[in-house]
Amino acid sequence: QVQLVESGGGLVQPGGSLNLSCVASGLTLNNYAVGWFRQAPGKEREGISVISRGDSSTYYGDSVKGRFTVGRDLGRNGVYLHMTGLKPEDTAVYYCRARYYTQFYPVQLLSAMASSGPWGPGTQVTVSS
């Protein structure tokens, strides 16, 4: 059974940093694109980043570009999201999804991932002083 588990969320002050993890079981995550999403209270879920197979390419949404970094954690069969310069508007539940692909079109991949079934609990990030 394929499972992705997000962790690493917490309470952080504005300007602070957090590292989120997405660890997989039931598949070799490095063979899949992995997308990060977030949903803030009262807002639609937003795809914020995606990494290609073997981490040759990455994509970031405008809201996180220059502050967040996505990468592979091969030892844990996972993907991390390193978040810096956190702002109160980054407060949300963060989720990850994986998808196999033939050509890396990040926006389309995020859209396909978002519609690929129910969401797990995610990990809560709260940015507040």
C-alpha positions in Angstrom: 0.0 0.0 0.0 1.4 3.4 -1.0 1.5 6.0 1.7 3.0 9.4 2.0 3.4 10.9 5.5 4.1 14.6 6.1 5.8 15.8 9.2 7.9 18.7 10.6 5.2 21.3 11.0 5.0 23.5 14.1 4.7 27.0 15.5 7.4 29.5 14.3 7.9 33.2 14.5 7.8 35.4 11.4 11.1 35.3 9.7 11.8 31.9 11.0 12.5 28.6 9.3 11.0 25.1 9.2 11.9 21.8 7.4 9.0 19.7 6.3 9.4 16.0 5.4 7.4 13.8 3.1 8.3 10.1 3.6 7.0 7.4 1.4 6.2 3.7 1.8 5.2 1.3 -0.8 7.0 3.0 -3.7 10.5 4.4 -4.5 9.8 8.1 -4.2 12.8 9.1 -6.3 11.0 7.6 -9.4 8.1 10.1 -9.0 7.6 13.8 -9.1 6.6 15.1 -5.7 4.5 18.1 -5.2 3.9 20.2 -2.1 0.5 21.8 -1.4 -0.9 23.9 1.4 -4.3 25.0 2.5 -4.9 28.0 4.7 -8.1 28.4 6.7 -10.9 29.6 4.5 -8.8 29.3 1.3 -8.4 26.9 -1.5 -5.6 24.4 -1.6 -2.6 25.7 -3.4 0.2 23.9 -5.1 3.4 25.5 -4.1 6.3 23.4 -5.3 7.2 20.3 -7.3 10.4 18.3 -7.8 11.0 16.1 -10.8 12.3 12.5 -10.7 15.9 12.5 -9.6 15.6 16.2 -8.6 16.8 17.5 -11.9 14.1 20.1 -12.0 12.1 22.1 -9.5 9.2 24.5 -9.6 8.0 27.1 -7.1 4.9 29.1 -7.0 5.2 32.9 -6.8 4.1 32.9 -3.2 7.1 30.9 -2.0 9.7 31.4 -4.7 13.1 32.5 -3.2 12.1 31.4 0.3 11.3 27.7 0.0 13.6 24.9 -1.3 12.5 21.4 -2.2 14.9 18.5 -2.3 15.3 14.7 -2.1 16.1 12.8 1.1 17.1 9.5 -0.5 18.1 7.9 2.7 14.5 8.2 4.0 12.8 7.6 0.7 11.5 11.1 1.1 11.3 14.7 0.0 11.9 17.8 2.2 10.6 21.3 1.9 13.0 23.8 3.5 11.1 27.0 4.4 12.8 30.2 5.3 11.6 33.8 5.7 8.3 32.5 7.0 5.4 34.9 7.0 2.0 34.8 8.8 0.4 34.1 5.4 2.4 30.9 5.2 0.2 29.5 8.0 -1.6 26.4 6.5 -1.7 22.7 6.5 0.9 21.3 4.2 0.6 18.2 2.1 2.7 16.2 -0.3 1.7 14.1 -3.3 3.6 11.9 -5.8 2.9 11.2 -9.4 4.6 9.4 -12.2 5.1 11.4 -15.4 6.6 11.2 -18.8 7.3 14.9 -19.4 7.9 17.4 -16.6 5.2 20.1 -16.8 5.1 21.3 -13.2 1.8 23.3 -13.3 0.0 20.4 -15.0 1.6 17.9 -12.6 0.4 19.9 -9.6 -3.1 20.0 -11.0 -3.1 16.2 -11.6 -1.8 15.5 -8.2 -4.4 17.7 -6.6 -7.2 15.7 -8.1 -5.8 12.3 -7.4 -7.9 11.3 -4.4 -8.5 12.1 -0.8 -6.0 14.1 1.3 -4.3 12.9 4.4 -3.9 14.9 7.6 -0.9 16.9 6.4 1.3 18.8 8.8 0.3 22.1 10.4 2.5 25.2 10.0 1.7 28.2 12.1 3.6 31.4 11.7 2.9 33.8 14.5 4.6 36.0 17.1 
